Amino acid sequence: MVAVDLGAQSGRVALGRFDGERLSVEELHRFANVPVRVHGMLHWDVLALYEGVLEGLRAAARETGGRVDSVGVDTWGVDYALLDRAGRLIGNPVHHRDARSERGMAAVLERIPARELYERTGIQLLPINTVFQLAAEDRDALARADTLLLIPDLLHYWLSGERGCEFTNATTTALLDPRTGTWAEDVLERVGVPAGMLPDVIAPGSLLGPLRADVADDTRLPDAKVIAPATHDTGSAVASVPFAHPAAAYVSAGTWSLVGLELREPLIDDRTFGANLTNEGGVDGTFRLLKNVTGLWLLHECWREWALAGDDWSFEELVAMAEQAPALRSLVDTDDPSFAPPRDMPERIRAYCARMGQLVPTTPGEVVRCALESIALGHARAVALLSEVTGETPPELHMVGGGARNALLCQATADATGLPVLAGPEEATVIGNLMVQALALGELGSLDEARSVIRASTPMTRYEPRLEGALT
């Protein structure tokens, strides 16, 4: 099985082999995801991303002699592409960090009160939501558009020729009724988007069909099927969480930290609205009640700024510097709007600390320590909100994704939350993507069985909270 995982910074293509008991994963190809600013607007370079996907599939063919059973794509949520009647792309998709999202949010909330929008869709109010982007979309482009596809659905369409909108990603749009699993047509009408522009919602694990003939010829994969996994990367990541306690919380730690609980139905009430918690779809009829926390975006942007200045440190070197820096000297609110745009992140962290009368971090190690401990504090605030609205305290916290390999972040999260942290799997999104494909192929019978395979296949590290180091 081949998993394509596209994140905000890079894309990767991995090969998964399942022998009936254990899953092994091998990364075959990695490529950069570099947004492009044109005429003042930030876009995704989706054609370059697609070529990276094809190159990864060619690598899979070389590795397996062309014997690949299935391919599935997951990406970040909310962003979309518009296609004309012939299925051609109408411009490069706009990046959710573009300034237009703020304008769209204001326009929608003038037409639909915030509490009403939340009641209809269960999605937290963030400017990046698809509903707000659409309100700011170019009217001429909308008039010419025949179909709207979210980014993973677009890539699946190019690979298979089939159109659909997979459920886990569809829920991120704030355009879907989570109770019925269908588009909220009243919301679409008030935003000015024809309901017929959106394809049918399909379940994670849906078989879309074989690779298009031209794609199969290009990649030398004659027999591969295209399967929609949980196409929202967090949906795939949470599918891989090897829960021992069903009431445990999780953090899918990447550019964003998604802090949440897995539930059997959405939780939409005044408490969750007040806490700005979101209800996103999961695998096997589950929902993810979670909070978005700005995560390793801060570290990535610091690394990028220092690299531009000629200091080409690795992430591992930066974390090692941070481990030598004094603990708990300064903290920032990672969700402060000043940290949202790219560039100049170390200076913005210093400016925030100075503005708040804190000790200003000066060395790279001090800046990174401040960022990681601040992210951990954001995790703790989100867990506290989840406990408050559900009335239950989770017994432990699973950390999956790239953050799981960051020992300083894991320990700081244990200290901040007062909960044991179980770190792993690190490749959570890819593993969840592959496990949903295995379910679709009939190799596994249930999500619980898939998680048993993950527990057997991937090591975990346990971090106990230290009272003397707890963040308050």
C-alpha positions in Angstrom: 0.0 0.0 0.0 1.2 3.5 -0.7 0.4 6.5 1.5 0.7 10.0 0.2 0.9 12.5 3.1 1.0 16.2 2.3 1.7 18.7 5.1 2.1 22.4 5.2 5.9 22.2 4.9 6.5 19.1 2.8 5.0 16.0 1.2 6.1 12.4 1.4 5.2 9.1 -0.2 5.6 6.0 1.9 5.3 2.2 1.2 3.5 0.1 3.8 3.7 -3.7 3.9 1.3 -5.7 6.1 2.0 -9.3 6.7 -1.2 -10.0 8.6 0.3 -9.2 12.0 2.6 -6.3 11.7 2.9 -3.2 9.6 6.3 -1.9 8.3 6.6 1.5 6.7 9.3 2.8 4.4 9.5 6.4 3.2 10.3 6.4 -0.5 10.1 10.1 -1.5 10.0 13.5 0.2 9.5 16.8 -1.5 9.1 20.4 -0.4 5.7 22.2 -0.2 6.6 25.8 -0.9 3.7 28.3 -1.2 3.9 31.0 -3.8 2.8 34.6 -3.5 1.5 36.1 -6.7 0.0 39.6 -6.9 -0.2 39.8 -3.1 -2.1 36.5 -2.7 -0.6 33.3 -1.2 -1.2 30.1 -3.2 -0.4 26.4 -3.0 1.7 25.1 -5.9 -0.6 22.2 -6.4 0.8 21.1 -9.8 4.3 20.8 -8.2 2.7 18.8 -5.4 1.1 16.5 -7.9 4.3 15.9 -9.7 5.9 15.0 -6.3 3.1 12.5 -5.8 3.7 10.9 -9.2 7.5 10.7 -8.5 6.7 8.9 -5.2 4.5 6.4 -7.1 7.2 5.8 -9.6 9.6 5.1 -6.7 7.0 2.6 -5.3 6.9 0.8 -8.6 10.7 0.5 -8.6 10.7 -0.8 -5.1 8.0 -3.4 -5.6 8.3 -4.3 -9.2 5.0 -2.6 -9.9 3.1 -4.7 -7.3 1.1 -2.2 -5.4 -2.4 -2.9 -4.2 -3.6 0.6 -3.3 -2.8 4.3 -3.1 -4.4 6.9 -0.8 -3.8 10.6 -0.2 -4.2 12.7 2.9 -3.5 16.4 3.4 -4.3 19.3 5.6 -7.9 20.4 5.8 -10.1 23.4 4.7 -8.3 24.4 1.4 -10.0 23.7 -1.9 -9.7 23.9 -5.7 -12.3 25.0 -8.3 -12.7 23.1 -11.5 -14.6 24.1 -14.7 -17.1 21.9 -16.6 -14.2 20.1 -18.4 -12.6 19.3 -15.0 -9.8 21.8 -15.5 -8.3 23.7 -12.6 -9.4 27.4 -12.3 -6.3 28.9 -10.8 -4.0 27.6 -8.1 -5.7 27.0 -4.8 -5.4 29.8 -2.3 -3.5 29.1 1.0 -5.6 29.3 4.1 -3.0 31.7 5.7 -3.8 34.3 3.0 -5.3 37.5 4.4 -8.5 37.0 2.5 -9.7 34.5 5.1 -10.2 37.3 7.7 -12.3 39.3 5.3 -14.4 36.2 4.5 -15.0 35.5 8.2 -16.4 38.9 8.9 -18.7 38.7 5.8 -20.1 35.3 6.8 -20.7 36.3 10.4 -22.8 39.3 9.2 -25.1 36.8 7.5 -25.0 33.8 9.9 -24.6 34.4 13.6 -21.6 32.6 15.1 -23.7 30.4 17.4 -26.1 29.4 14.6 -23.2 28.4 12.3 -21.7 26.4 15.1 -25.0 24.6 15.8 -25.3 23.7 12.1 -21.7 22.5 11.6 -20.1 21.9 15.0 -16.8 23.5 13.7 -14.8 25.9 15.7 -14.6 29.5 14.4 -11.3 30.0 12.7 -10.7 32.4 9.8 -9.1 29.5 7.8 -12.4 27.5 7.6 -13.6 26.8 4.0 -16.9 28.6 4.6 -15.0 31.9 5.3 -12.6 31.4 2.4 -15.5 30.9 0.0 -17.1 34.1 1.1 -13.9 35.9 0.0 -13.6 33.9 -3.2 -13.4 35.7 -6.5 -17.0 35.9 -7.8 -15.9 35.4 -11.4 -14.0 32.2 -10.5 -17.1 30.9 -8.6 -19.3 31.7 -11.6 -17.1 29.7 -13.9 -16.7 26.8 -11.5 -18.6 23.6 -11.9 -17.0 21.6 -9.0 -15.3 22.3 -5.7 -12.8 19.7 -4.5 -10.8 19.8 -1.3 -7.1 19.3 -1.9 -6.9 15.5 -1.3 -10.1 15.0 -3.3 -8.4 16.9 -6.2 -5.4 14.7 -6.1 -7.6 11.6 -6.0 -9.5 13.0 -9.0 -6.3 13.4 -10.9 -5.2 9.9 -10.0 -8.5 8.0 -10.6 -10.8 10.3 -12.5 -13.4 10.0 -9.8 -14.9 12.9 -7.8 -16.0 12.8 -4.2 -15.5 14.5 -0.9 -14.2 12.3 1.9 -16.1 12.7 5.2 -13.2 13.5 7.6 -12.0 16.4 5.5 -15.5 17.5 4.6 -16.2 18.2 8.3 -13.4 20.7 8.5 -15.2 23.0 6.0 -17.9 24.3 8.3 -20.3 23.5 5.4 -21.3 20.0 6.6 -24.1 18.9 8.9 -22.3 16.4 11.2 -25.5 14.9 12.4 -26.6 13.8 8.9 -23.2 13.6 7.2 -24.6 15.7 4.3 -23.9 19.2 3.1 -25.7 22.0 5.1 -27.5 23.5 2.1 -28.9 26.4 4.0 -25.3 27.5 5.0 -24.2 27.1 1.4 -27.1 29.2 0.1 -26.4 32.0 2.5 -22.7 32.0 1.6 -23.6 32.1 -2.1 -22.3 28.7 -3.2 -24.5 26.4 -5.2 -24.9 23.1 -3.3 -24.5 21.2 -6.6 -20.9 22.4 -6.8 -19.9 20.0 -4.0 -19.6 16.3 -4.8 -21.2 13.6 -2.7 -19.7 12.9 0.7 -17.9 9.5 0.8 -16.8 7.5 3.8 -13.1 6.9 4.8 -12.1 3.7 3.2 -14.1 4.2 0.0 -12.8 2.6 -3.1 -12.6 5.2 -5.9 -11.4 2.9 -8.7 -8.1 2.0 -10.4 -5.5 4.5 -11.4 -6.3 6.3 -14.6 -4.8 4.5 -17.6 -2.3 7.4 -18.3 -1.3 7.5 -14.6 -0.8 3.8 -14.4 1.4 3.9 -17.5 3.4 6.8 -16.2 4.0 5.3 -12.7 4.2 1.6 -13.9 1.5 0.6 -11.4 -1.0 -1.4 -13.5 -3.0 -2.9 -10.7 -3.2 -0.2 -8.0 -6.6 0.9 -6.7 -7.2 4.4 -5.4 -8.7 4.4 -1.9 -9.8 7.5 0.0 -8.3 7.0 3.5 -9.2 9.5 6.2 -8.1 12.3 3.9 -7.8 14.9 6.6 -4.3 14.3 8.0 -5.5 14.6 11.6 -8.2 12.0 10.8 -5.5 9.6 9.7 -3.3 10.5 12.6 -6.0 9.8 15.2 -6.9 6.5 13.5 -3.4 5.4 14.4 -3.6 6.3 18.1 -3.2 3.0 20.0 -5.6 3.8 22.8 -5.4 1.6 25.9 -8.1 3.8 27.6 -10.9 5.0 25.4 -11.2 8.1 27.5 -7.6 9.1 26.9 -6.8 12.4 25.2 -4.5 12.8 22.2 -2.3 15.4 20.7 -1.5 15.1 17.0 1.6 17.3 17.1 2.8 18.9 13.9 2.6 22.4 12.4 -0.7 22.6 14.3 -1.3 20.6 17.6 -4.7 19.0 17.5 -5.7 18.2 21.1 -8.8 16.2 21.5 -10.9 13.2 22.5 -12.5 10.5 20.3 -16.3 10.3 20.7 -19.1 8.3 19.1 -21.1 11.4 18.2 -20.6 15.2 17.9 -20.8 17.3 21.1 -22.5 20.6 20.1 -23.7 22.8 22.9 -23.1 26.1 24.6 -20.1 24.8 26.5 -18.3 23.5 23.4 -19.2 26.7 21.5 -17.9 28.9 24.4 -14.7 26.9 24.4 -14.4 27.1 20.6 -14.0 23.3 20.3 -14.5 21.6 17.0 -16.3 18.3 16.0 -14.4 16.7 13.1 -15.2 13.4 11.5 -13.2 10.3 12.2 -12.9 6.7 11.1 -15.5 4.1 11.8 -18.3 6.5 12.8 -16.2 8.4 15.4 -15.9 12.1 15.9 -12.9 14.1 17.1 -13.8 16.7 19.7 -10.7 18.8 19.6 -9.0 22.2 19.9 -6.5 23.6 17.4 -3.4 24.9 19.1 -0.6 26.6 17.1 2.2 24.0 17.4 5.5 23.3 15.8 4.8 26.1 13.3 6.8 28.3 15.7 9.8 26.0 15.6 9.6 25.5 11.8 9.5 29.2 11.2 12.5 29.8 13.6 14.5 27.1 11.8 13.6 28.7 8.4 14.6 32.2 9.5 17.9 31.0 10.9 18.6 29.0 7.8 18.0 32.1 5.6 20.6 33.9 7.7 23.1 31.1 7.1 22.8 29.0 10.3 21.8 25.7 8.9 20.9 23.9 12.1 18.8 20.7 12.1 15.7 20.4 14.2 17.6 17.9 16.4 20.4 20.4 17.0 17.9 23.1 17.9 16.1 20.9 20.4 19.5 19.9 21.9 20.3 23.6 22.3 16.9 24.2 24.0 17.6 21.3 26.4 20.7 23.2 27.7 18.7 26.5 28.1 17.1 27.5 31.4 13.6 26.2 31.9 10.5 28.3 32.4 12.0 31.7 31.9 9.5 33.0 29.4 6.3 31.8 27.8 4.1 33.1 24.9 0.5 32.5 23.8 1.2 30.5 20.7 -2.3 31.4 19.4 -1.6 35.1 19.5 -2.3 36.5 16.0 1.2 37.9 15.9 2.6 34.4 15.3 0.3 33.5 12.4 2.2 35.0 9.4 5.4 33.4 8.2 8.9 34.9 8.6 10.7 36.7 11.5 9.5 34.2 14.1 12.5 34.5 16.5 12.1 38.3 16.6 8.3 38.1 17.1 8.8 35.7 20.0 11.3 38.1 21.6 9.0 41.1 21.0 6.1 39.3 22.6 8.1 38.5 25.7 9.3 42.1 26.0 5.8 43.3 25.6 4.6 41.1 28.4 7.5 42.2 30.7 9.1 38.7 30.7 12.8 37.8 30.3 13.6 38.1 26.6 15.1 34.9 25.1 18.3 35.8 23.3 20.1 32.6 22.1 18.5 30.2 19.6 18.3 27.6 22.4 16.4 30.0 24.7 14.0 30.9 21.8 13.3 27.3 21.0 12.8 26.4 24.7 10.3 29.2 25.0 8.5 28.0 22.0 8.3 24.4 23.0 7.3 25.1 26.6 4.7 27.5 25.3 3.3 24.8 23.0 3.1 22.4 25.9 1.1 25.0 27.9 -1.3 25.3 25.0 -1.7 21.6 25.1 -2.6 21.9 28.8 -5.1 24.6 28.3 -6.9 22.5 25.6 -7.0 19.4 27.8 -8.5 21.5 30.6 -11.2 22.8 28.3 -12.0 19.3 27.1 -12.2 18.1 30.7 -14.5 21.0 31.6 -17.0 20.4 28.8 -17.2 16.6 29.2 -16.9 16.5 33.0 -14.2 13.9 32.8 -10.4 14.1 33.2 -8.5 11.9 30.8 -6.3 9.2 32.4 -3.4 9.8 30.0 -2.4 11.6 26.9 -1.2 10.1 23.6 1.3 12.2 21.6 1.5 11.2 18.0 3.1 12.7 14.9 6.3 14.6 14.5 6.1 16.0 18.1 6.3 12.5 19.5 10.0 12.4 18.7 10.6 15.6 20.5 11.5 14.5 24.1 11.5 18.1 25.4 8.0 18.8 24.1 6.7 15.5 25.4 8.1 16.0 28.9 6.9 19.6 29.0 3.4 18.4 28.0 3.4 15.8 30.8 4.5 18.5 33.2 1.9 21.1 32.0 -1.0 18.7 31.9 -0.1 16.6 35.0 -0.9 13.5 32.8 1.3 10.6 31.7 2.3 11.1 28.0 2.6 8.1 25.7 4.6 9.2 22.7 4.2 7.3 19.4 3.7 6.5 16.7 5.8 9.3 15.1 4.6 8.5 11.6 1.0 8.6 12.8 -0.6 10.1 9.7 1.0 7.7 7.3 0.2 4.7 9.5 -3.4 5.7 9.9 -3.7 6.3 6.1 -2.3 2.8 5.5 -4.5 1.1 8.1 -7.6 2.6 6.5 -6.5 1.2 3.2 -5.9 -2.2 4.8 -9.5 -2.0 6.2 -10.8 -1.2 2.7 -8.9 -4.1 1.2 -10.4 -6.5 3.7 -7.0 -7.2 5.4 -8.4 -6.0 8.8 -11.9 -6.2 10.2 -12.2 -3.2 12.4 -10.5 0.0 13.7 -9.8 -1.8 17.0 -8.0 -4.6 15.2 -6.0 -2.0 13.2 -5.0 -0.3 16.5 -3.9 -3.7 17.9 -1.6 -4.0 14.8 -0.2 -0.6 15.5 0.5 -1.4 19.1 2.4 -4.5 18.0 4.2 -2.6 15.2 5.4 0.6 16.8 7.3 1.4 20.0 6.0 4.0 22.5 7.8 6.1 25.1 6.2 7.0 28.4 6.8 10.4 30.1 5.6 10.8 33.6 4.7 14.3 34.9 7.3 15.9 37.3 5.7 17.9 40.0 8.8 20.0 40.5 8.8 21.0 36.8 5.1 21.5 36.3 4.0 24.5 34.3 1.3 26.6 35.9 
